[in-house]
Amino acid sequence: MSDFRFADVGMLHWLWLLPVLAGLMAYAARHRGRALRRFIEAGLLQRFAGHALPDPSRRVLKAALLLASVALLVVALARPGWNAVREDVSQSGRDVVFLLDVSRSMLAEDLPPNRLARAKLAIRDAVERLSGDRVALAVFAGATVVKCPLTVDYGFFRMALDDVSPATVGRGGSLIGDAVRRVIADVFDAKRTDVRDLVLITDGEDHESFPVEAAAQAGAQGVRLIAIGLGDEGSGQRIPTEAVGSVGARGGRTFLRYQGQEVWSKLDAATLRRMAEATPGGVYVNVATGAVDLGDIYSRLVAQAQGEQFGSRTVERVEEKFQLFLVGCLILLALEIALRDRSSRQVAALACLLALGGAARPADAASARGLVNQGNDSYRAQEYEAALADYDQALEEEPDFPYASFNRANALYRASSFSEAADAYDASVRGSVERGLPRVQSAALHGLGNARYREAETAAGSDPGSALRLLESAAKAFADAVRVDARRSDSAHNLELTREMIQKLRERASQQSGGTGEDGESQDPQDREEALRQAAEDQERLAEESRNQQEDRQRRNDGAAQQEQRHREGELAREQDDLRERTQDLAQGSDQEGRQSLEDAARHQQQAREDLRRGEPGEAERAQRAAAEALREAADAEAGEGTSEQVVEADQGEGHAESAAGSEGFLAEMTADQILAKERQDRQRRQLQRVGVVKVERDW
């Protein structure tokens, strides 16, 4: 045996698991005897101690065999090998140059977090798929900088890629044509024809550098162009800057301006498409504001193309011998399983003791799980009353058992007890959250939405207002079910149906008691005030959900969490848009003061919707708080309009009116100016109580 080495030395750190396992085994051996003595009567144990207790030497041998097998498994995972062999390996592949746009326009945030960061992630994904191809990296703006020449050292390439930013190129602008010509002249190997690929990642904006002509020149030299277009092709996106306090700043952020106007960057897909068509086999990928898997594009377009040998190198390989250690691990595990703690005679004696001990004790009551299974049998037989009895008994045995409460809710739903079913689903949601059962939580939220929807159907004819509130509760439950489990297509479908039902109820209410009725009379101010206050409460709820979303973003930032967060923010944006439409409907027929407040609320709601679409729930929360305050002001103005005659009557009465309710009598004694001043003070106090202490977000 010579040149012994491990292919994965890091796996040897798992050997620290051995002392931990040894400690757990010693702890278990110490407490096993105590548990046996507590289970078996003392007299019986003294009579059969020699037969009931295990053989200590056998227990030690079994533990040693198990620890040794774990050690051999860890060594096998480290892939040991010896007997080194040298061999020559030829290197072949294609030359792939990534040409990345780092101009200021790539900082636009229509692809979160911005176009440049998304492009760097795509390039890194493509490098993970490389196998033998040489890669290079060049970046450009108003000039072109070669960050990494053609190499097979992918580690160095990644380091160069991480260092890329708009500051990499000192000159501003965007000269795509000059960058392509520079890469052809200085980066590609002129001796290797027909195996060269240029991957251009940009938004397509160019300052008259003749990019199509440059692409045609590259195609004439056998270079294939793969153009990746990033950005919004329609309305475009503003370009954020680091300056603070400039004109046009909103919420501490500023955007790039030219001659007093904000600059909006758009994707120029037409130019990039013509560039790709000018090269043999060229391809244009219109990413726009979607997602791009550049690694998959590489696999389909570059990896399948014919490569060319560009050199050879000598490598030293060792013969891996992990199989020997793995076989030893399996043999020791088989011996550990075959070795018993006791002889056959001892096993029979222990079984006798267990039977005697069990006979001396009363039978245990049915477990909660057993009762749930029994209730499930009744549920499948459509005997819902019997199923409910079993589920209730299971909850007595184990309160807040999420499976029992969830199945109980299902039985209540099937029995058409929708209100009780909703309460049971809610209890199941709480229990599943406490025990960390996301699948049960998602299913319970789905059931809660169904129960609320059925309640709303029953109340729609007699109490449309109550039906509307139940439908909004159902929509929130469906949205939460999708947030917990993004694969719940049934919850997403029910969410859309619920929103359609909400819209129909609102349209019906607007037709029956909108700005003016069928007989031309104005809507009752009290109904309008109630609708405004309900809208304010709904706006506060959305603000709370935006705040929770911002906290979730600060707490979790992995890939799965980001996908879930984007989905939830899209749901919030749609709910915010629905609420903005309600606000605009309420603005029709309002007086001047109420209309102004509602227009302010609609403007803040629109801003909150845009912030949620950009993935900024913290910004959206501030706009939603302002919209809720504007809705309350409109409701206060509507309340003042409806009670103005009563206030005037009190002022014109003889002397001062006395009332048993102190606050009502106090208002009757005040002048009109005092009433308005007190209303402003109360409004400020409510706002302070609602807002409280606001955390300051750090901008690193």
Salt bridges, closest charged atoms under 4 A:
ASP55 OD2 - ARG58 NE 3.93
GLU87 OE2 - ARG317 NE 2.30
ASP95 OD1 - ARG134 NE 3.00
ASP95 OD2 - ARG192 NE 2.90
GLU109 OE2 - ARG253 NH2 2.78
ASP110 OD2 - ARG115 NH2 2.77
GLU128 OE2 - ARG158 NE 3.57
ASP162 OD1 - ARG124 NH2 2.66
ASP163 OD2 - LYS147 NZ 3.37
ASP178 OD1 - ARG181 NH2 2.85
ASP186 OD2 - ARG182 NE 2.46
ASP189 OD2 - ARG134 NH2 3.67
ASP197 OD2 - ARG94 NE 2.55
ASP197 OD1 - ARG224 NE 2.75
ASP203 OD2 - ARG115 NH1 2.99
GLU262 OE1 - ARG238 NH1 3.47
GLU262 OE2 - ARG257 NH1 3.76
ASP293 OD2 - ARG129 NH2 3.76
ASP296 OD2 - ARG300 NE 3.02
GLU308 OE2 - ARG192 NH1 3.75
GLU316 OE1 - ARG5 NH2 3.16
GLU316 OE2 - ARG86 NH2 3.18
GLU319 OE1 - LYS321 NZ 3.12
GLU320 OE2 - ARG79 NH2 2.58
GLU336 OE2 - LYS62 NZ 3.19
ASP341 OD2 - ARG59 NE 2.61
ASP377 OD1 - ARG380 NH2 2.61
ASP392 OD1 - ARG408 NE 2.59
GLU398 OE2 - ARG435 NH2 2.81
ASP426 OD2 - ARG430 NH1 2.75
GLU455 OE2 - ARG452 NH1 2.86
GLU457 OE1 - ARG454 NH1 2.97
GLU472 OE2 - ARG506 NH2 3.15
GLU472 OE2 - ARG582 NH1 3.15
ASP480 OD2 - LYS476 NZ 2.95
ASP480 OD1 - ARG483 NE 3.75
ASP480 OD1 - ARG568 NH2 3.93
ASP485 OD1 - ARG487 NE 3.21
ASP490 OD2 - HIS446 NE2 3.79
ASP490 OD2 - ARG488 NH2 2.80
GLU496 OE2 - ARG499 NH1 3.67
GLU529 OE2 - ARG533 NE 3.10
ASP538 OD2 - ARG582 NH1 2.81
GLU540 OE1 - ARG625 NH1 2.58
GLU540 OE2 - ARG632 NH2 3.08
GLU540 OE2 - ARG690 NE 2.86
GLU544 OE1 - ARG547 NH2 2.68
GLU544 OE2 - ARG625 NH2 2.81
GLU545 OE2 - ARG541 NH1 3.13
GLU545 OE1 - ARG568 NH2 2.31
GLU551 OE2 - ARG547 NH1 2.97
ASP552 OD1 - ARG555 NH2 3.14
ASP552 OD1 - ARG556 NE 2.97
GLU564 OE2 - ARG556 NH2 3.45
GLU569 OE2 - ARG553 NE 2.51
GLU571 OE1 - ARG499 NH2 2.79
GLU571 OE2 - HIS567 NE2 3.73
GLU571 OE2 - ARG574 NH2 2.60
GLU575 OE1 - ARG541 NH1 3.46
GLU575 OE2 - ARG568 NH1 3.87
ASP577 OD1 - ARG580 NH2 2.59
ASP577 OD1 - ARG609 NE 3.78
ASP600 OD1 - ARG603 NH1 3.10
ASP611 OD1 - ARG250 NH1 3.77
ASP611 OD1 - ARG614 NH2 2.47
GLU616 OE2 - ARG253 NH1 2.97
GLU616 OE1 - ARG614 NH2 3.90
GLU619 OE2 - ARG622 NH2 3.25
GLU621 OE2 - ARG625 NH2 3.15
GLU629 OE1 - ARG632 NH2 3.42
GLU629 OE1 - ARG690 NH2 3.01
ASP636 OD1 - ARG533 NH2 2.94
ASP636 OD2 - ARG683 NE 3.88
ASP636 OD2 - ARG686 NH2 3.57
GLU679 OE2 - ARG683 NH2 3.90
GLU679 OE2 - ARG686 NH2 3.84
ASP682 OD2 - LYS678 NZ 2.95
ASP682 OD1 - ARG685 NH2 2.58
